[in-house]
């Protein structure tokens, strides 16, 4: 039997989380609060993935230890391996990428700054089984082991 996994994206808006999911985690069931709209809908989607034994990626900013904790605890209880992807979050680059978005996808710069201010580096102490650092190199994303 294959090991079930939950990937948790960590990074400010515009850091490339959703693009990373599309390019590297396309086989995972993508859970994103922006598309699901409410925490209740998010939880229903997560529960359905658990029920079906699907791999899951939580594609939110997940900036704090506290915000990541609920996903980690649930997934551990379901026997999932927990993988964290911290995306390089240079605020200037993130604002630049955000400015290229259209409509509701383009968010206020204040929101990016607020998320950046509360961003906490992930740690294996949180319960992650594997952690990675993802660097943006032009149009490429480079995945490195967490140090």
C-alpha positions in Angstrom: 0.0 0.0 0.0 1.2 3.5 -0.9 1.9 5.9 1.9 -0.7 8.7 2.2 0.7 12.3 2.3 -0.5 15.7 3.2 1.6 18.6 1.8 1.3 21.9 3.5 2.3 25.0 1.5 3.8 27.9 3.5 4.5 31.3 2.1 3.0 34.8 1.6 0.6 35.7 -1.2 2.4 35.8 -4.6 5.2 33.4 -3.5 4.2 30.8 -6.1 2.4 28.3 -3.9 -0.4 27.5 -6.4 1.9 27.4 -9.3 4.1 25.0 -7.4 1.0 22.8 -6.6 0.1 22.7 -10.3 3.7 21.8 -11.4 4.8 19.5 -8.7 1.7 18.2 -6.8 -0.9 17.9 -9.5 -1.8 14.3 -8.4 -2.7 15.7 -4.9 -6.2 16.8 -4.0 -5.8 20.6 -3.8 -7.5 22.3 -0.8 -7.6 26.1 -1.1 -9.6 28.4 1.1 -9.9 31.0 -1.7 -11.8 28.6 -3.8 -13.8 26.8 -1.1 -14.7 30.2 0.6 -15.4 28.9 4.2 -13.5 26.9 6.8 -16.6 24.6 7.0 -16.3 23.8 3.2 -12.6 23.4 3.6 -13.1 20.9 6.4 -15.7 18.9 4.4 -13.2 18.7 1.5 -10.4 17.5 3.8 -12.7 14.9 5.4 -13.7 13.6 2.0 -10.0 13.2 1.0 -9.3 11.4 4.2 -12.3 9.1 3.6 -11.0 8.2 0.1 -7.4 8.0 1.2 -6.3 10.7 -1.3 -3.1 12.7 -1.0 -3.8 16.3 0.0 -2.1 19.6 -0.5 -3.2 22.5 1.7 -2.7 25.5 -0.6 -3.1 28.4 1.8 -0.5 30.8 3.2 -0.3 28.9 6.5 2.0 31.5 7.9 2.0 30.5 11.6 2.7 27.4 13.7 -0.8 27.6 15.1 -2.5 27.7 11.6 -0.5 24.7 10.5 -1.1 22.7 13.7 -4.8 21.8 12.9 -3.9 20.3 9.6 -0.9 18.4 11.0 -2.9 16.9 13.9 -5.8 15.8 11.7 -3.5 14.2 9.1 -1.4 12.5 11.7 -4.6 11.0 13.2 -5.4 9.7 9.8 -2.0 8.1 9.3 -0.7 10.6 6.8 2.9 11.6 6.2 3.3 15.4 6.6 5.4 17.3 4.1 6.0 21.1 4.3 7.0 23.3 1.4 8.2 26.8 2.5 8.3 29.1 -0.5 10.9 31.8 -0.6 8.9 34.9 0.3 10.7 38.0 -0.8 8.1 40.6 -0.3 9.2 42.8 -3.3 9.0 39.8 -5.7 5.7 38.7 -4.3 4.1 42.1 -4.7 5.5 42.2 -8.3 3.9 38.8 -9.1 0.6 39.9 -7.4 0.5 43.0 -9.5 0.4 40.8 -12.6 -2.8 39.1 -11.4 -6.2 40.3 -12.5 -9.6 40.7 -10.7 -10.0 39.2 -7.2 -6.8 37.3 -7.6 -4.9 40.6 -7.2 -4.9 41.3 -3.4 -4.1 44.5 -1.5 -0.4 45.1 -0.8 -1.3 45.6 2.8 -2.5 42.0 3.0 0.8 40.7 1.7 2.7 42.8 4.2 0.5 41.6 7.0 1.0 37.9 6.1 4.8 38.5 5.8 4.8 40.1 9.3 3.4 37.0 10.9 5.3 34.4 8.8 7.0 31.8 11.0 9.5 29.4 9.7 8.4 25.8 9.9 10.1 23.3 12.1 10.2 19.5 12.4 9.1 20.0 16.0 5.6 20.9 14.5 5.2 17.3 13.3 6.5 17.5 9.8 8.0 14.3 8.4 9.8 16.2 5.7 10.4 19.9 5.0 11.6 21.6 1.8 12.7 25.2 0.9 11.5 26.3 -2.5 13.4 29.0 -4.3 12.1 31.0 -7.2 14.7 31.2 -10.0 13.1 33.1 -12.8 10.5 30.8 -14.2 12.0 27.8 -12.4 11.4 26.6 -8.8 14.3 24.9 -7.1 13.4 22.5 -4.3 16.0 22.0 -1.5 16.0 20.0 1.7 15.3 22.1 4.7 18.3 23.1 6.8 
